[in-house]
């Protein structure tokens, strides 16, 4: 049985289909002969995307197969990495600058 709301999305109606918490099927798109896709205007506007914006293409795999593909604006990805890695890098640098006998290991 298809996910709830699937018929509306596949039928071309503008209804979104909830899949998981915080995850929604916004549209169904096609890959053209050059391997390109067109993001619908509504999706671009909702995401605040403008011509020339860079998107990171991230894949999630199960075994050897790609399970899903995400597009994340590069600025948001960079900020997320800074927030995650910043404290970790500070801790590593502090650890590296502490003399070995004072580390409490």
C-alpha positions as CSV (number, residue, x, y, z in Angstrom):
1,X,0.0,0.0,0.0
2,X,1.5,3.4,-0.9
3,X,2.2,5.9,1.8
4,X,-0.6,8.1,2.9
5,X,-1.0,11.1,0.6
6,X,1.0,9.4,-2.2
7,X,-1.9,9.5,-4.7
8,X,-2.3,13.2,-4.3
9,X,1.4,13.9,-5.0
10,X,1.6,11.5,-7.9
11,X,-1.6,12.8,-9.3
12,X,0.0,16.2,-9.7
13,X,-2.0,18.0,-7.0
14,X,-0.1,20.4,-4.8
15,X,-0.7,18.4,-1.6
16,X,2.4,17.3,0.3
17,X,2.7,13.8,1.6
18,X,4.1,13.3,5.2
19,X,6.5,10.4,5.3
20,X,8.4,10.6,8.6
21,X,8.5,13.3,11.3
22,X,10.0,16.4,9.9
23,X,10.2,14.7,6.4
24,X,7.7,15.4,3.6
25,X,7.5,14.4,-0.1
26,X,7.4,17.9,-1.6
27,X,7.3,16.8,-5.2
28,X,8.1,14.0,-7.7
29,X,10.7,15.0,-10.2
30,X,12.2,13.4,-13.3
31,X,15.8,13.0,-14.3
32,X,16.4,14.2,-17.9
33,X,18.7,12.7,-20.5
34,X,21.6,14.9,-19.2
35,X,21.1,13.7,-15.6
36,X,19.5,17.0,-14.5
37,X,16.4,17.6,-12.4
38,X,14.2,20.7,-12.1
39,X,13.3,21.7,-8.5
40,X,9.7,23.0,-8.6
41,X,9.3,26.7,-8.0
42,X,7.4,26.2,-4.8
43,X,10.2,24.0,-3.3
44,X,12.8,26.6,-4.3
45,X,10.9,29.4,-2.8
46,X,10.1,27.5,0.4
47,X,13.8,26.6,0.8
48,X,14.9,30.2,-0.1
49,X,17.0,29.0,-3.1
50,X,18.1,31.5,-5.7
51,X,19.8,30.9,-9.1
52,X,23.5,30.3,-8.5
53,X,23.1,28.8,-5.0
54,X,25.3,25.8,-4.3
55,X,23.7,22.6,-3.0
56,X,25.6,19.7,-1.4
57,X,24.5,16.3,-2.7
58,X,24.5,13.8,0.2
59,X,23.7,10.1,-0.2
60,X,22.6,7.7,2.5
61,X,23.2,4.0,1.8
62,X,21.8,0.7,3.0
63,X,24.4,-1.9,2.2
64,X,25.6,-1.2,-1.3
65,X,22.5,0.7,-2.5
66,X,21.8,4.4,-2.2
67,X,18.6,4.6,-0.1
68,X,18.1,8.3,-0.5
69,X,19.6,11.5,-1.8
70,X,19.5,14.8,0.1
71,X,20.2,18.3,-1.2
72,X,21.5,20.7,1.4
73,X,22.3,24.4,0.7
74,X,26.1,24.7,1.2
75,X,25.9,27.6,3.6
76,X,23.6,25.6,6.0
77,X,25.9,22.6,5.7
78,X,29.0,24.7,6.4
79,X,27.3,26.2,9.5
80,X,26.2,22.8,10.8
81,X,29.7,21.5,10.4
82,X,31.1,24.5,12.2
83,X,28.7,24.1,15.1
84,X,29.5,20.4,15.3
85,X,33.2,20.4,14.7
86,X,34.0,23.7,16.5
87,X,33.8,22.4,20.1
88,X,35.4,19.1,19.0
89,X,38.4,20.9,17.4
90,X,38.8,23.2,20.4
91,X,38.9,20.2,22.7
92,X,41.4,18.4,20.5
93,X,43.6,21.6,20.4
94,X,43.4,22.0,24.1
95,X,44.3,18.3,24.6
96,X,47.2,18.6,22.2
97,X,48.6,21.8,24.0
98,X,48.4,20.3,27.5
99,X,51.6,18.6,28.7
100,X,51.3,14.8,28.8
101,X,51.7,14.6,32.6
102,X,48.9,17.1,33.2
103,X,46.2,15.4,31.1
104,X,44.9,13.2,33.9
105,X,45.0,10.1,31.7
